[in-house]
Amino acid sequence: MCNPIALGIMGLGGGILQGIGAAEQRKSNAAGLEATARGIDRDIGAEKEATAYTIARTREGVARTQGQARAGYAANGLALSGSAAEVLRETALEGELDVASIQWSSSEKIKSMQYARDVNKYNAKQERKAAPLAFLAPVIGGAARFGGSFT
């Protein structure tokens, strides 16, 4: 039969190993959450770039449409006044409404991504705070079992 002290020491050793594993798991979880937050930061940057590009292309399209309309009016001998001028103004207004819609949609998407990033950063911080406790819990349990082997 095995010596109770030896069994107690083995139990304490097992608790220490479990504690190390639990603490390292918490640290690994934190690293994963931090990596996710960094990925979201990259996505935010990409969204901003894509939005700027889409806005520029929208404005170019409006300018092209207005240029074609002006050329068509001129080719037909129409002055840029009255209904012809109103069509150009409406085209510009519609273009700016499109731009405003693009900006709003992108802004909401970025806010959502920022929130997700911040939640991941917070959770990573909590995982790092919990790592020492994750280590101590099985160690204390092992120590209690070890102490109990003497009673």
C-alpha positions as CSV (number, residue, x, y, z in Angstrom):
1,M,0.0,0.0,0.0
2,C,1.2,3.5,-0.8
3,N,2.3,5.9,1.9
4,P,-0.4,8.5,2.7
5,I,2.2,11.3,2.7
6,A,3.3,10.2,-0.8
7,L,-0.3,10.2,-2.0
8,G,-0.8,13.7,-0.5
9,I,2.3,15.0,-2.2
10,M,1.1,13.5,-5.5
11,G,-2.3,15.2,-4.9
12,L,-0.6,18.5,-4.2
13,G,1.6,18.1,-7.3
14,G,-1.5,17.3,-9.4
15,G,-3.2,20.4,-8.1
16,I,-0.2,22.6,-9.0
17,L,-0.2,21.1,-12.5
18,Q,-3.9,21.7,-12.8
19,G,-3.5,25.3,-11.6
20,I,-0.7,25.9,-14.1
21,G,-2.9,24.5,-16.9
22,A,-5.9,26.6,-15.9
23,A,-3.9,29.8,-15.6
24,E,-2.3,29.1,-19.0
25,Q,-5.7,28.5,-20.5
26,R,-6.9,31.9,-19.2
27,K,-3.8,33.5,-20.7
28,S,-4.4,31.8,-24.0
29,N,-8.0,32.9,-24.0
30,A,-6.9,36.5,-23.4
31,A,-4.4,36.3,-26.2
32,G,-7.1,35.0,-28.6
33,L,-9.5,37.8,-27.6
34,E,-6.8,40.4,-28.0
35,A,-6.0,39.0,-31.5
36,T,-9.7,39.2,-32.4
37,A,-9.7,42.9,-31.2
38,R,-6.7,43.6,-33.4
39,G,-8.5,42.0,-36.4
40,I,-11.5,44.1,-35.8
41,D,-9.3,47.2,-35.8
42,R,-8.0,46.2,-39.2
43,D,-11.6,45.6,-40.4
44,I,-12.5,49.1,-39.1
45,G,-9.7,50.6,-41.2
46,A,-10.8,48.6,-44.2
47,E,-14.4,49.8,-43.8
48,K,-13.2,53.4,-43.7
49,E,-11.2,53.0,-46.8
50,A,-14.0,51.2,-48.7
51,T,-16.4,53.9,-47.6
52,A,-14.1,56.7,-48.9
53,Y,-13.7,54.8,-52.2
54,T,-17.5,54.3,-52.5
55,I,-18.2,58.0,-51.8
56,A,-15.6,59.1,-54.4
57,R,-17.1,56.7,-57.0
58,T,-20.6,58.0,-56.2
59,R,-19.5,61.6,-56.6
60,E,-17.7,60.8,-59.9
61,G,-20.9,59.1,-61.1
62,V,-23.0,62.1,-60.3
63,A,-20.5,64.4,-62.0
64,R,-20.4,62.1,-65.1
65,T,-24.2,62.1,-65.2
66,Q,-24.4,65.9,-64.9
67,G,-21.7,66.3,-67.6
68,Q,-23.7,64.0,-70.0
69,A,-26.8,66.0,-69.3
70,R,-25.1,69.3,-69.9
71,A,-23.6,67.9,-73.2
72,G,-27.1,66.7,-74.2
73,Y,-28.7,70.0,-73.4
74,A,-26.0,71.9,-75.3
75,A,-26.3,69.5,-78.3
76,N,-30.0,70.2,-78.5
77,G,-29.5,73.9,-78.1
78,L,-31.1,74.1,-74.6
79,A,-30.0,76.7,-72.1
80,L,-29.0,75.6,-68.7
81,S,-31.9,77.3,-67.0
82,G,-35.4,76.4,-66.0
83,S,-36.2,72.7,-66.0
84,A,-32.7,71.8,-67.4
85,A,-31.0,73.5,-64.5
86,E,-33.5,71.9,-62.1
87,V,-32.6,68.5,-63.4
88,L,-28.9,69.2,-62.7
89,R,-29.7,70.4,-59.2
90,E,-31.8,67.4,-58.4
91,T,-29.1,65.1,-59.7
92,A,-26.6,66.7,-57.4
93,L,-29.0,66.5,-54.5
94,E,-29.7,62.8,-55.1
95,G,-25.9,62.2,-55.3
96,E,-25.4,63.9,-51.9
97,L,-28.2,61.9,-50.4
98,D,-26.6,58.8,-51.6
99,V,-23.3,59.9,-50.1
100,A,-25.0,60.7,-46.8
101,S,-26.6,57.2,-46.8
102,I,-23.2,55.6,-47.5
103,Q,-21.6,57.6,-44.7
104,W,-24.4,56.8,-42.2
105,S,-24.4,53.1,-43.0
106,S,-20.6,52.9,-42.7
107,S,-20.7,54.9,-39.4
108,E,-23.2,52.4,-37.9
109,K,-21.1,49.5,-39.1
110,I,-18.0,51.0,-37.6
111,K,-19.7,51.7,-34.3
112,S,-20.8,48.0,-34.1
113,M,-17.2,46.8,-34.9
114,Q,-15.8,49.2,-32.3
115,Y,-18.2,47.8,-29.7
116,A,-17.2,44.2,-30.5
117,R,-13.5,45.2,-30.4
118,D,-14.0,46.9,-27.0
119,V,-15.9,43.8,-25.6
120,N,-13.1,41.6,-26.7
121,K,-10.5,43.8,-25.1
122,Y,-12.5,43.9,-21.8
123,N,-12.9,40.1,-21.9
124,A,-9.2,39.6,-22.5
125,K,-8.5,41.9,-19.5
126,Q,-10.9,39.8,-17.3
127,E,-9.2,36.5,-18.5
128,R,-5.8,37.9,-17.5
129,K,-7.2,38.9,-14.1
130,A,-8.7,35.5,-13.6
131,A,-5.5,33.6,-14.4
132,P,-4.0,33.7,-10.9
133,L,-7.3,32.5,-9.4
134,A,-7.5,29.7,-12.0
135,F,-4.1,28.7,-10.8
136,L,-4.8,29.0,-7.0
137,A,-8.1,27.1,-6.9
138,P,-6.8,23.6,-7.8
139,V,-3.6,24.3,-5.8
140,I,-5.6,25.1,-2.7
141,G,-7.7,22.1,-3.3
142,G,-4.6,19.9,-3.6
143,A,-3.1,21.4,-0.4
144,A,-6.4,20.7,1.4
145,R,-6.3,17.1,0.3
146,F,-2.6,16.9,1.3
147,G,-3.4,18.3,4.7
148,G,-6.3,16.0,5.0
149,S,-4.1,13.0,4.5
150,F,-2.6,13.6,8.0
151,T,-5.9,13.4,9.8
